[in-house]
Amino acid sequence: MRIASARPHAGRLLVRFEGIGSPEAVERLRGFDLCAFPGDEPERPEGFVYFHEARGLQAVFPDGRPIGMVTELMDVAGRPVLVVATPRGEREVPFTGPLVVSVDLAERRIVLDPPPGLLD
């Protein structure tokens, strides 16, 4: 299938495929995974991070103290969640503001501001 367009919508990426024009046709795709080869992705909306890009980001607190490394960005009940390997084990952090302060893909760094207890 070919992607005709993609745009942010209600905190998610709304994707339209060539040749899929009715709600019934879209419904048949429910539950399928969408995959693309690196370099074949649609243009990235402002602030958007692809799941494969998050893997390996160094997670730090706003003051620069290290938290750990992102091992995965996954979908949990329709919401993105970071899995961060910390010295105390893996922790799941919702991938949403204000928890995610910034993502710098060029520097391979993500700044997180978790509430007390989230990483315990």
C-alpha positions in Angstrom: 0.0 0.0 0.0 1.1 3.6 -0.6 0.6 6.4 1.8 -1.3 9.3 0.1 -1.0 11.7 3.0 -0.3 12.0 6.7 -1.0 14.7 9.3 -1.4 15.1 13.0 -4.9 14.7 14.4 -5.9 14.6 18.1 -2.4 13.6 19.2 -2.0 10.9 16.6 -0.9 10.6 13.0 -3.8 10.4 10.6 -2.7 8.4 7.6 -4.6 8.2 4.3 -3.7 5.4 1.8 -4.1 5.4 -1.9 -7.1 3.4 -3.0 -8.7 3.3 0.5 -11.6 5.7 0.3 -14.5 4.4 2.4 -15.0 3.7 6.1 -15.7 0.1 5.3 -12.4 -0.3 3.5 -10.5 1.3 6.4 -12.3 -0.9 8.9 -10.8 -4.0 7.2 -7.3 -2.7 8.1 -8.1 -2.5 11.8 -5.5 -4.4 13.9 -2.8 -4.4 11.2 0.6 -2.9 11.8 1.9 -0.1 9.6 5.6 -0.5 8.6 7.8 1.5 6.3 11.5 1.3 5.5 13.7 4.1 6.9 13.8 6.8 4.3 10.3 5.9 2.9 8.4 7.6 5.8 6.0 10.4 5.0 7.2 13.9 5.9 7.4 14.2 9.7 4.9 16.5 11.3 6.4 19.1 13.7 7.4 17.4 17.0 6.7 13.9 15.7 9.0 11.0 16.6 8.9 7.7 14.8 9.0 4.7 17.0 12.2 3.4 15.6 13.9 6.8 16.2 13.3 6.7 19.9 15.3 3.5 20.5 18.7 4.4 21.9 17.9 7.9 23.0 19.7 8.9 26.2 17.0 10.0 28.8 18.0 12.8 31.1 16.3 15.0 33.7 15.8 18.7 32.9 19.0 19.5 34.9 21.0 17.1 32.7 21.3 14.2 35.2 21.1 10.9 33.4 18.0 8.7 33.8 18.8 5.8 31.4 18.4 4.7 27.8 15.2 4.4 25.8 14.9 0.8 24.7 11.5 1.1 23.1 8.7 3.4 22.2 5.5 1.3 22.1 1.8 1.7 21.8 -0.3 0.9 24.9 -4.0 1.2 24.4 -3.5 3.7 21.6 -1.1 5.9 23.6 2.7 6.1 23.1 4.8 4.9 26.0 8.6 5.0 26.4 10.4 2.1 27.9 13.5 3.4 29.7 16.3 1.2 31.0 17.3 2.8 34.4 19.7 1.5 37.0 16.7 0.3 38.9 15.3 -1.6 35.9 13.0 -0.8 33.0 10.4 1.9 33.6 7.5 3.0 31.4 7.0 6.7 30.8 4.0 8.1 28.9 5.3 9.8 25.8 3.4 13.0 26.4 3.9 16.6 27.6 4.7 17.7 30.2 6.6 14.5 31.0 8.5 14.8 27.7 10.2 18.2 27.8 12.1 17.9 24.5 13.5 15.4 22.0 16.7 16.1 20.2 17.2 13.4 17.5 20.4 14.9 16.3 22.0 14.7 19.8 20.2 11.4 20.5 18.7 12.8 23.7 15.3 13.1 25.4 14.6 15.3 28.4 12.0 13.9 30.8 10.4 15.6 33.7 8.6 12.7 35.5 6.6 13.3 38.7 8.0 12.0 41.9 7.6 8.2 42.1 7.3 7.4 38.4 10.8 6.1 38.1 11.0 4.4 41.5 
